[in-house]
Amino acid sequence: MKITAGESTLMFDEKINTIYLAGSMRLANMREYEVVKKFIRQAYDKTENVLIIDFRKLIFLNSSGITTISMFILAVKKLNKAKINILGSKKVSWQEKSLKNFNKLWNEVKIEIE
C-alpha cells in the first residue's frame, strides 16, 4: 500500500509490518489528514503483533499531523491488539522531542531514536 499526502509519501510493507513516512507532511487541517489516518489504521488492522512506524525520512510534521498520530494511538490503545514501535532520527530536529510524547499516550509504544 502506498499513498501521497501533500509533499509526503506513506508506504506500508505488509511483509515486515512497517509504515515508512517520507518527505514533508504539511496538510492544512484535520480533514485533510483523514486519508493519513485511514491509511495508518488499515495498516494496523493488517498487523497482528507489532506495527512499526518509521518517521526517519519525514523531515516535517505539523501539529495537525501529530494530533492525527496521537488520536490513532489512543484509538488502538483501547483495542490492545498490536503494539506500536516508532522509529525516529536524531538528524531530524523535531523527532527526538515530539516522537517521545507518543509513549506518554500509551506506555506500550516503543520509541527508538537513532
Buried (B, 14 or more C-beta within 10 A) or exposed (E): EEBEBBEBBBBBBEEEBBBBBBBEBBBEEEEBBEBBBEBBEEBBEEBEEBBBBBBBBBBBBBEBBBEBBBBBBEEBBEEEEBBBBBBBBEEBEBBBEBBBBBBEBBEBBBBEBE
